[in-house]
Every structure is written in C-alpha cells, then in structure tokens.
Amino acid sequence: MNAVIETGGKQYRVSEGDTIFVEKLNAAEGDEVTLDRVLLLSDESGTKVGTPTIDGAKVLAKVAKQGKNKKIVVFKFKAKKNYRRKAGHRQPYTKLTIEKIEA
C-alpha cells in the first residue's frame, strides 16, 4: 500500500517500511507520530484521492532521529558598493520510519 502525505508544507510518497526526512517535528526520538494529512491512497484494489484529504486515513510513523543537514553558505554581494554578508545555515530535520498505513 502506498500513500501520499503532506507535512511541513511538502508532499511525500510513502509505503510501509520507508524512511523519509521531513521538516522538524516536535517529538522525541523513539516517539510515535500520526500523520493524518493523507492526500492519496493506493493499493491492489485501486486508488483513492482525497478532496483535499481522505477522511479517517492516517499514517503511523516512528521518529528515528532528530538532526541537522549539512551547512550551506548564504553570501550576499553587491558589486561596486562594498557590500558583503556571509552567513551559514543548517536546516533541522526529523527522520521518520513509516510503520503502518491505515485507511
């Protein structure tokens, strides 16, 4: 069974046993998370599309890790104006393991 879920303003196609990286969620490592914004469900019997979500459908996931991505450098520059700004950014993420898809 496959599902398309929405979390953190992004959409992810998941199936049971998958590991995904999503925007940071307020949950500790090892916690169970319920993702109830299911947009699409697909299995052997067919496909259900939500308007915009499917009522009663949810995806159960376990928080595997909380972390930060690699650092990116943000550099602003304006020619001939002696304007330079350098900053770094590390985006936080949550690593989820999909355990069950309920319809």
C-alpha positions, 0 to 999 in steps of 0.5 A: 500500500502506498500513500501520499502525505503532506507535512511541513508544507511538502508532499511525500510518497510513502509505503510501509517500511520507508524512511523519509526526512521531513521538516522538524517535528516536535517529538522525541526520538523513539516517539510515535507520530500520526500523520493524518494529512493523507492526500492519496491512497493506493493499493491492489484494489485501486486508488483513492484521492482525497478532496483535499484529504481522505477522511479517517486515513492516517499514517503511523510513523516512528521518529528515528532521529532528530538532526541537522543537514549539512551547512550551506553558505548564504553570501550576499554581494553587491558589486561596486558598493562594498557590500558583503554578508556571509552567513551559514545555515543548517536546516533541522530535520526529523527522520521518520520510519513509516510503520503502518498505513491505515485507511 
